[in-house]
Amino acid sequence: MEQRLGRRLADSTVRSRLPELVRKGLVLCVDREGISPSGHACSRYRLSDVGMAV
């Protein structure tokens, strides 16, 4: 998404908008088995086909 926008997105921006993007069908939860850079469990997401088209 950052490449499409041509700028960096703050982590807090992504976190606060993620539920909205999922509800709109632009982002999908791939799995809940990820590990964050700090070593904590996290969910992994990807753009949906609709999200890629936007």
Secondary structure in CASP SS format (residue, H / E / C, confidence):
PFRMAT SS
TARGET T0000
AUTHOR 0000-0000-0000
METHOD secondary structure of the structure
MODEL  1
M C 1.00
E H 1.00
Q H 1.00
R H 1.00
L H 1.00
G C 1.00
R C 1.00
R C 1.00
L C 1.00
A C 1.00
D H 1.00
S H 1.00
T H 1.00
V H 1.00
R H 1.00
S H 1.00
R H 1.00
L H 1.00
P H 1.00
E H 1.00
L H 1.00
V H 1.00
R H 1.00
K C 1.00
G C 1.00
L C 1.00
V E 1.00
L E 1.00
C E 1.00
V E 1.00
D E 1.00
R E 1.00
E E 1.00
G E 1.00
I E 1.00
S C 1.00
P C 1.00
S C 1.00
G C 1.00
H C 1.00
A E 1.00
C E 1.00
S E 1.00
R E 1.00
Y E 1.00
R E 1.00
L E 1.00
S C 1.00
D H 1.00
V H 1.00
G H 1.00
M H 1.00
A H 1.00
V C 1.00
END
